[in-house]
Amino acid sequence: MTRPIPPAALAAGAAAAQALMTRGRATTRGSRVLGAAIAAPSVYFLAGAVQRFRRAGTTVDPRAGARANSLVTTGPSARSRHPMYVGMTGLLLAHAAARRSAAAVLPAAMFVAWVDRVQIPMEEGHLADRFGHEFEAYASSVRCWI
């Protein structure tokens, strides 16, 4: 069985695709402000979740869900079961907004589709196996995305 692609690598690939798509496209003051307004909460979700996971001593690698030793439910994880994906997606959308490119939303949409259809079901299956009722209660009270 092959190991899944790390979601951070997929997000980086989507960002690279966006950069190619928007190369030479100028930003405006308004587009930069909009991009920053989208990026700020995205950084909170991504960096805040990583910080909480590390503080809890559990893995931030979603491919290693079976190795998770703590279910993090506070901070950004109180708003989304997958705050790191929310943050990555938000940063991709912030880039598309800053570059004023509707086409640059496509790599972000492809990232979301892959994560939602492939990564999240696998990850949540591991968490359900590992944490049982505790995960089920969390999953029933916190949305998957936002």
Salt bridges, closest charged atoms under 4 A:
ASP61 OD2 - ARG3 NH2 3.77
ASP61 OD2 - ARG63 NH2 3.00
ASP116 OD2 - ARG117 NH1 2.82
GLU123 OE2 - HIS82 ND1 3.53
GLU124 OE2 - ARG81 NE 2.68
GLU124 OE2 - HIS82 NE2 2.72
